[in-house]
Amino acid sequence: MEENMKLATVEDAVEYRLFLIPDEPRDPEKHKQILQKYIERIMTQFAPMLFPYIWQNQPFNLKYKPGKGGVPAHLFGMTKFGDNIEDEWFIVYIVKQITKEFPELVARIEDNDGEFLLIEAADFLPKWLDPDNSANRVFFCRGELCIIPAPRKPGAVSWLPTTPPTIPQALNIISTHPEKILASESIRAAVNRRIRGYPDKIQASLHRAHCFLPAGIAAVLKQQPRLVAAGVQAFYLRDPIDLRACRIFKTFLPETRIMTSVTFTKCLYAQLMQQRFMPDRRSGYKLPAPSHPQYRAHELGMKLAHGFEILCSKCSPHFSDSKKSSVTTSPLWAGFLESLKKNDYFKGLIEGSAQYQERVEMAKNYFQLSVNQPESSLTMSPGEEILTLLQTIPFDIEMLKKEEANLPPEDDDQWLDLSPDQLDQLLEEAAGKKEPESVSKEESYDLTQVSKSMKAFISKVSTHKGAELPREPSEAPVTFDADSFLNYFDKILGPGPQESDSDDLDEEDFESLDSDDNVDLETQEHRGEASVKGTLDDLKSYMAQMDQELAHTSIGKSFTTQKQMFLYQHCLILDREITEREWTLESHGLGNKEPLSQTTKSNSDEEDSGAGGSVMTPVDVDLNLVSNILESYSCQAGLAGPASNLLQSMGVWLPDDTEHRPTSKPGKD
């Protein structure tokens, strides 16, 4: 059904929808005009952020989508972000800000993975929320993330449906109970952490580099910097058929190359740098020796020139002129341009001046890609746009060569190489975890955290979906149902001795049985309870015998008992006292052939060995647990391993093992 919106089916694409609340019956044509007016207002409001942004594949865009299948009319957009995941999260920021600036709009956003906002906050989601019941529950409203809850019992809350809500139901809940559907602070913090830093983060995602490029490409990129993405993608995704056009260049001749500065996103720059490619000898593009100081600029320019040549080879140089004039003929263009003037987009420039016309051309391209493209079938391809710019933009090669001396410095690309420490820091930031400062000193670390967290982990109930980590101490303790436990054992042990296996009783037998029902039931209950109790006693006796046998084996001796721990602590105290006494005697010239410490230790060992025959000394569970975990952690030698991974997943961070040696167990025989 349309009411339960399907997931985005396009790979590496994000879909976003803006709905008007309250969801009231409106005239379809009037509703369309209202929503189209919102497109104009949104695009002009966020134009300063969206104009200079370089998108990996497709820009942020909105179009009107009529109502269908129970889903009301709304604004819809889809953006293919490709390999640059930052495009997707920038759109999340834009959508969040739209609902903040326009409180009457609520937004839904998802990609081909589904509710990726919930995936980002997976560690903090309530237990009832899973992929099966999350449809149409997650919205942005007034700049905040909202999750429509599910009732604990059917009908417990009148305004909450028992099944995942439809879009109209969700819009009604948001408009009537906005304060009751706000996501928890931890969930909102997880999402906000991912989009933290925008819009200033846009500049940090750019990389400026020098490139030895044909003058035509330099002129095009100076007019439309965003076209660098299309050129990089054409080269990055090239195939043998594409490279046929690069055997002999027809549009961007190598003889016209100049040195210029090109602005990439970090993703585009990495894609261009990480591919090894040697040009065809017939192309005319020759690279200097790798030791040449400008080798990287020549290599980048060569690769980018191949990408632009591939784009232009895929379109006819005499394409339809109707595509060139499609922007100004759109009914939305006049209102869009007027809104830009009201928002001081032209900064007081004189109409008709060169700078004014440059801003008009930028506005046309932005309008074509973000506003008019979804409605128009006359959209120009990147290659057609490049050819159009080459025909309309006058450029002087000699003038461009003179500008080589005044190029801005290129950015450092050390960010391409990550050290292990930087990688660990990025992983910790992504996980939202940071090692507390208090664990930096081993002396101040409390080892009881290890045993407490492990006990809390063991006490949790696990299902087929996995074990739950004890992240929230405030959760209710695990309960034990004695009746269910006894019934379970009753099924295992089988029927009592008084029950009959015969299934051919006649009616007279049933009548006689009915008369004695009460007496027989009471008798069977008492016998059943006695039988189960006897079985449990037998199990305990059997387990005690097994413990007694294992106590004299190597397995039993590998555990530290409470008595051994007591003797170990006692010996430490005696050692300290005896050492002081021996030092005093020696200082007075008195000596002892056999040190008192050895005598005391041997006596204690004899007492321990003599007394351990018949009585079982309880094992010190906490000490053995901590000792084994520390030994495993020490064997990791500072690397990742099972001990650190298990403890960190429960929020316990052990200090670094500076000695890198296994922890010895005290008091072993």
N, C-alpha and C positions, 0 to 999 in steps of 0.2 A: 504494500500500500504506500501511496505517496505521503500519508500522514506520518509514517515513520521513515524519516529521510534516509536514503541509502548513503553508504559511505562513498567517498570520492573514489572513482574507479580508475582515474588516470594516475600512473606511477609518478612519484615525486611531485605531486601537485597538492595544493591546499585550496579548499573551497570555503567561502564565507558568505553568510546570509544576514541581512539586516531587516528586521521586522518592526512595524509600527505598532505601538501599544497606546491605548487599549485596542484590542482587536474587535472593532465594531463594524457592523454592516455598512458598506459605503458603495456609492455608485462606482462601477469599475473604471470608467473613463476619468472620473474625478480623482479616484485613488491613484491612477497611473500618473496624472499630472502632479499630484502631491509628492509621489516617490521620485519622479524625475527632477523635481525641484530640489529634493534632498541630494540627489547626485551632484547637481550643480553646486550646492552649498558645501558639500563635503569635499569635493575636488578643489574648490577654490580655497577652502579653509586650510587644507593640508598641502597645498601646492608648494610652499617653500621647502617642505621636507621631501616631497615626491619628485620635484623637478630635477635636482642634481643627483638623485640616487641612481646607481648603476645596477640594473637587475641582471641576474644570471641568464634567464630565459625570457620571462614575461613580466610585465609590470603589474602593479596593483590596479585593478579596474572594477568598475561597477556597471551593471545594466539592470533595467527593469525586467522582472520575471512575473508574468501573470499568475493568478491563482489556479491551482489544479489539484484535483483529488483530495480536497479537504485542507490543503496547504494554502494559506492566504497569499495574495500578491506581496512581493518583497523585492529587495535589492540583492542581486547575486553577483558574485565574482569568483574567478578561478585563476590561479597563478601557478605556472610550472616553475618550481625553484631549482630543479635539477640537482647539481652537486653542492650548491651553496645553501646549506640549511639556515643560514642567517637571514636569507630572504623570507623564509617562512615565519621566523620569530619577529622580524620587523613588521610583517603584516599583522601578527598578533598584537603588537604594540599599537599599530594604526587602528585596528578594529576596537581595541580597548579604549583608545582616546576618542574615537568617534562616539561611542556610547556615553563617554563622559561629557563631551561637548553637546551632544544631542540626547538628553535623558529620555526622550520619547521613543528612542530606537533601542532595541535589544539585538544582540548578535549571537550567532552560532558559527563555530569554526571547526573544521575537521580536515584530515587528509586521508590518504589511502590506508593508513594505519588505524583510522578511526578517531576516537577521542584522545588525541595526542596530548592535550592539556592534562588529562587524568594520568596518562603514562608518565608525564614529567613529575607529577605529584604522587606517584604510586606508593611511596613509603608512608604517606599520611592519609590515605583514603579510608573511609569507614568500611567495616567488614561486609556490610550488605551490598556495597557497590561493586559490580563486576561488569565485564563486557556484555553479558547477556541482558542486563537491565538498565544500562546507561543511556539508551537511546533517548534523545530529546530532553535530557536532564541538565546539560551543561550550557550555560549562557553567560554572556557579558551584559551586565545591566548597570548603568550609571558609573561605568568605569571599574566595576568590581566583578570578580568571578562568582557566579551563583550556581548552586547545584540543587535541583528540586529533589527533596528527600522522598523516600518511600515509607509508608506507614508500617509500624512494627506488626500490627494486626490489621486484617481487612476491615475497613470501616472505622478504624480508631480515630482517624482525622478526616473530617467530612470533605475538606477541599483537596485531599490528596488521592489520586487514583491508585488502585491496587496494582495495576499493570503499568509499564512504561507509558508516560503521557503522550498524547498526540501533540502536534504543533499548536493547534488552537487551545487545547487544555493547558499546555505549558505557558503560552502567552497570557492566558487568563490568570494563572497562578502568579506569574511574575508581576502583573499589573495590580493584583489585589493583595498579595502578601510578599512584597519585595524584601522586607526586613527578616522574614523567616527562612529564606532560601539562600542567604549569604553563605558561601563556602567557609570552612574553618580557617583560622588564621594561618595554620601551618600549610594548608593547601594553597592559599593565596600567596603566601611567602615563597613557596617553591616555584610558582609560575612567575611571580614578579622578579625573582632572582634571575630567571632566564632572560627577561627582557630589560633588565636593569642597565642603565647607561644611555638608552635612546632618548633624544635624537643625537646627542654628542657622539655616541658610539659609531655613527655613520662614518665620520671622518677617520676614526681609528681603524676602520675596516678597509681603507684605501691604501694603495701602494703606488708611488710615483717612480717611474724608471725612464731612463734614456733609451730611445730606440732609433735605429738607422732605417728610416722609412721612405717610401716614395712620397713625393710632395703632395700628390692627390690624397693619399690616406691621411697625411698630417693636416691638410685643410679640412677634410671631412670630420676628423676627430675634434678639431678645434671648434667646429660648428655644432657637432652632436657627439659629445664624449661617450654617451651610452652605447654607441655602435661598436665600441671596442669589444663588448661582450659577444655580439654576433660574429665578429671576426675571429675571436679566440675559439668559440664553439665550433665554427666551421673548420678550423684547423684541427682542433682536438678530436672531433668526430669524423674526420675525413676517411674516405675509402679509396680504393684504387681508381674508381671512375672519376672521383673528384680531382685526383692528382693529374688526370689527363689534361685538364685546363691549365695546369701549372708547368707543363713542359716548356711552353713558349708563352710568356706573359703578353697579354693584349691590352689590358687596362692600366696596370701599374708597372711601368717599365723600371728596371733596376737602375737605369742611368739617371733617373730623377730623384734618387735618394738623398735625404738630408737628415741631420741629427735633430731630433725633437724630443720633448717630454710627453709621456703618455701616462694617464691615470688609469690604473687597473683596480679592481677589488683584489684582495689577497687571494681569494679562491681562483680568480682568472689568472693572476700572475703565477701562482703555483702550477696551474694546469699547463701554462705555456713553458715554464722553466723545466718541468720534470719530464718532458718528452724529448727524446733524442731524434733528430731528423736531419738528413742531409739532402739538400736540394738537387734537383736534376741539373746536369751540366748545361743542358740547352736553355735553362731558364735565365741564365745570366747572373744569378745570385751566387756570389762567391764569398766564403767566410775567411777572415784572416786567421792567423795561427792562434791557438787557444791562449798563448801567453800574451797576446796583444791586449793593451789596456782597455780597448773598446770592443773586445770580442763579444761580451754579453749583449751590448747594445746592437751589434750587427746580427747576432743570433735571434734576439727578440724581434727585431725589425723584419728579418727574413721570414720567420714563422707567421707573424701578423700579416705580412704581405700575401703569403699563400692563402691565409684565411679569407682576406678581402677579395682576392682574385677568384676563389671558389664561389663566394657569394654572388659576384657579378656575372660569373659564367652561367649561373642557373636562371638568368632572366634575359629577356630580349632587350636590346638597347632602345627599341622603339615601342615600349609598352604603352598601354592606353593612357591618354591624357586625362581621362575621367577620374582616375585615381588621384591625380595631383590636385584636383579641385574639389574633392569630396569633403574636405574639412569645412570650407567656407560655406558650402551649400547645406550643411547639416542644420536642422532647426534649433539645435542646442548650442551652436557656436556663438551666436550673437549674445545670448544670455550669459554664457561662460566668459566671454571677453569683457562684458560689462561688469561682471562680478570681480574679475581680476583688477579692473581699474578701481573699483570701490575699495579693494583690499590693498591698494597702493603697490601693486605688482610692478608697475613701470617706474617707480621711484622718481616721479617728476620729469622724466625724459620728454623731450619735445617730439610730438607725433610726426613721424616721417623721417626722423634721424636714423643714422646707421645703428646706434645702440638700441633704439626703440624697435627697429625692424628685427634685430637679432632676438629680442625678447618675444616679439610676436611669433617668430618662427619656432622658438622653443615652446611657446604656448600651444601652437598648432600641433606640434609633434606630441606633446603631452596629452592634448585633447584627443588626438587620433588614437593613441595607444590605450589611454585609460578611460576615456568616456565614450568615444564614438566607435571604437574598434568592435565591441561586442554587437553593435547594431548594424555595422556596415560590412558588406561583402566586397568592398572595393579597397580593402586595406593593402598598402604597399608592403612588399617583402623587404627585408633588409638590403638585399642586392639592388632592388628598384629604388629604394631610398638613397643608397649610395650614388647610383648613377644620376639620379635627379640632382643631388647636391653638387656633383661634379659639373653638371651642365649649368647650374645657377650661381655657384659661388666662384667669383673671380679670385685667383691666387697667383702670386708672383714667386717663382722659384728662387730668384735672386734675393728677394726680400726675406724669404723664409731661411735662406742660408745665412743671412746677416744676423738673424735672431739666435743662431746656434751659440754665439758667444755669451748670451744673456740667459741661458737656460737655468731654471732653478735646480738645486742639487737633488739628486735622486735619493730615495729612502734606503735605509739599510735593510737588507733581507735576511738578517740573522734569525728572524722568527721562523724561517723555513727549517732550521735545525733545532731540535728539542733535546735538551739534556735529560737524563733520567730524573733529576730532581725537579725540573720544570714539568715533566710529564706527571710525576706524582702530585705536584701541586695542582695541576689542571684537573686530575682525577678527583682529588679531594674537594676542589671547588665545585665540580660538577655533581658530586655526591652530597654536597652541602655539609660536609664534615670537616672539622678542624681539630687537630690534636691539642688538647688543653695544655696550658703552660705548666700546670702542676705536676705532670708526669715526666718533665724533663729531668728531674732528680730522682734517682732510685730510692733515696732515703725517705722521701715523702710519699712514696706510693703505698697504697693500702691493698695488700693481696687478698683481703676478704672480698673485694669486689669481684674477683675471679670466681670464687666459690659461690657467692650469692647469685651472680648472673647465670652461672651454669645450672644451679638448682632451679632458678626461675624458668630457664629454657626447658629443662627436663619435665617440669610440672605442667607445661603447656600441652594442650590437646592437639595432636597432628591429624590431618586428613589426607585424602588422596592428592590434595593440592600442595601438600608440603607442610613443614613445621612452622609454627608462628614464633617470631622472635619477641622476647619480652621487652618491648620498647616502652610500654606504658605501665608503670608500677601501680597506677590507680585502678587498673582493670580488676574486675571481680575475681576472686580465687576460684580454682577449679573445684567443682562440687562432685560428690560421690553418691551415687544412688545405690543404696544397699539392696533394695528389692530387685532392681535390674540385675545386680551382680549375682544374687542368689538364683534368680530365674535362669541366668546364663549357665551357671553350674548345674542346675537341675536338668537343663537340656543336654549337657555334656554327659552327665552320669546316667541318663536314661530313666525310664519309669520305675516306680517303686516295686517291691516284690509282691505287693498285694494286687497290682493291676493285672487285668486279664488281657491277653492278646486276641481273644476270640471275637469275631465280628459277625457270628451267626446266632446271636441271642434272639429268642422269639419275644412276642409281646408280653407274655406272662413274666418272663425274666425281667423285662424293663419295668413292669408294674411293681414287682417285688423290690427292685432296686430303688424306685422312686420313694417307697415308704421309709427307707433307711438313709435317705440322702444326707440329712444333717449330721448324723452320727459318723457316717463314712467320711464325709468331707473334713470334719474336725480331726478324725484319726489320721487321715492321709496328710493333712497339713503338719501335724506334730511329727509324724514319721519323716516327712520330707525335710523339715527343718533339722531334725536330729541327724538325718543322713548327710545333709550338706555340712553341718557343723563337724561331724565326725570326719568327713572327707578333708575339710580345711585343716583339722588337727593332724591328720595323717600327712598332709602336704608339708606342714610346718616341721613335723618330726623328720620327714624325709630330707628336707632342705637342711635341717640341723646336722643330720648324719653326714650329708655331703660336705658341709662346711668343716666338720670335724676331720674328715678324711683329707680334704684339701689343705688343712692347716699345716700338715707335716710334709707337704710336697713343696717343690720350688715355687709353684704358683702362690701358695699361701704365704711363704716366707718373703715374697716380693712386696707384700703390703706392709706398711708401717702401722702397728697397733697403737692404741691409746697408752698402754703400759710402757711400750718402748719409747714413746714420745715423752712420757713423764720421767722415765729413767734418764733419757738423754738430757732433758732440762736439769734434772737433779745432778747429773754428772758435771754439767757445765758449772753449776754453783760450787760443787765440791772441788773441781779443778782450780777454780779461782781462789778458794780458801786455802787449799793445800799448797798451792804455789806460793802464796804469801807466807805460810808457816815455814816451808822449806827454806825460803829466802832468809827468814829470821834466824833459823837454826844455823845455817851456813855462815851468817854474819857473825855468830858467836863461836864459831869453830866447831860446831856439832854437826855431824853428818849421819846419814842413814843409808845403809847398803841398798835397800830396796825403796824406791820412792813410794810415798804414801798414796800418790795418785794411782799408780799401777795396782797397788794392793786393793784400793777401794773399787777400782773398775773391775778387777778380776772377781772380787767378791760379789759385786752387783751382777756380773755376767753369770756367775754360778747360780745366784738366787733366781735369776730370770730363766735360766735353762732348766732348773729343777722344778720351778713352779709352773712351767707351761705344759704339763702333761695332760691333765684332765680338764681344766677349766679353760674355756675359749675366751681370749681377750678380744674385745670389740675392735674392729678396724677403724682407724681415724680417717673417715671418708674425706673430710675437707683437706687434710694434709696430703693424702695420696693424690687427690684431684689436682691441687695446686702444684705439687711437686712434679707430676707427670706432664702437666701443661707447660710448666717452666722448662722442663727438660726438652720437650718438643720445640718450644720457642727458641731455645738456645741452639738446637741443631739446625735451625733455619739460617743461622749466621747472617742475620740482618735482612734476608730476602723474604719474599712472600711465601707463606706456607699455611698448613691447616690450622695451626694454633692461633696465629695472628688473624687469619681470615674469620675464624669462628668467633673470637672475642670481639673483633672490630664490628662484626655484624650485630653484636649485642651491645655496642656502645662502650666497650672496654678497650682502652689503648695501653698496652704495656710499654714501659720505657725501653730504650735500646739496650741490648745486652753488650756491654762494653768489653766483657771478658771473653765472650764467645766460647764458653765451655759449658758442658752439661751441669745442671744443678744436682748435687749429691743429696741423697736422702739420709737423714739422721737416724741413728738408732737401729741400723740393720744388723741382724745377727750374721 
